[in-house]
Amino acid sequence: MDKLASSFADLLESTAQKARSLTIDRAHYGLRLAAFGLVAVTLVGVAITLLIRSGFHLVAAFVGVTASYAIFGGLFVLAGALVWSRRDNGAN
């Protein structure tokens, strides 16, 4: 009888371990990946913003603020036109 109880406890433990590996461990990995992804996207966004601002101030120091707005406005319009021309409108 003692061996039956021990084997039943081992069966329950292995079943719980398998269920955990199929559910909790995968969810934990996904949540960790999502959290690190959000942190990475935030840091990249801050870095891009700071680079654009510092580039603007650098250009403004040489050509003036009004010309700097024109230069960066033109660059953003060109970047927008490039992205717009490469879009997939779903008419495939």
Secondary structure as the mmCIF struct_conf table of DSSP 4:
data_model
#
loop_
_struct_conf.conf_type_id
_struct_conf.id
_struct_conf.beg_label_comp_id
_struct_conf.beg_label_asym_id
_struct_conf.beg_label_seq_id
_struct_conf.end_label_comp_id
_struct_conf.end_label_asym_id
_struct_conf.end_label_seq_id
HELX_RH_AL_P HELX_RH_AL_P1 ASP A 2 LEU A 22
TURN_TY1_P TURN_TY1_P1 THR A 23 THR A 23
HELX_RH_AL_P HELX_RH_AL_P2 ILE A 24 VAL A 63
HELX_RH_AL_P HELX_RH_AL_P3 VAL A 65 SER A 85
TURN_TY1_P TURN_TY1_P2 ARG A 86 ARG A 86
BEND BEND1 GLY A 90 GLY A 90
#
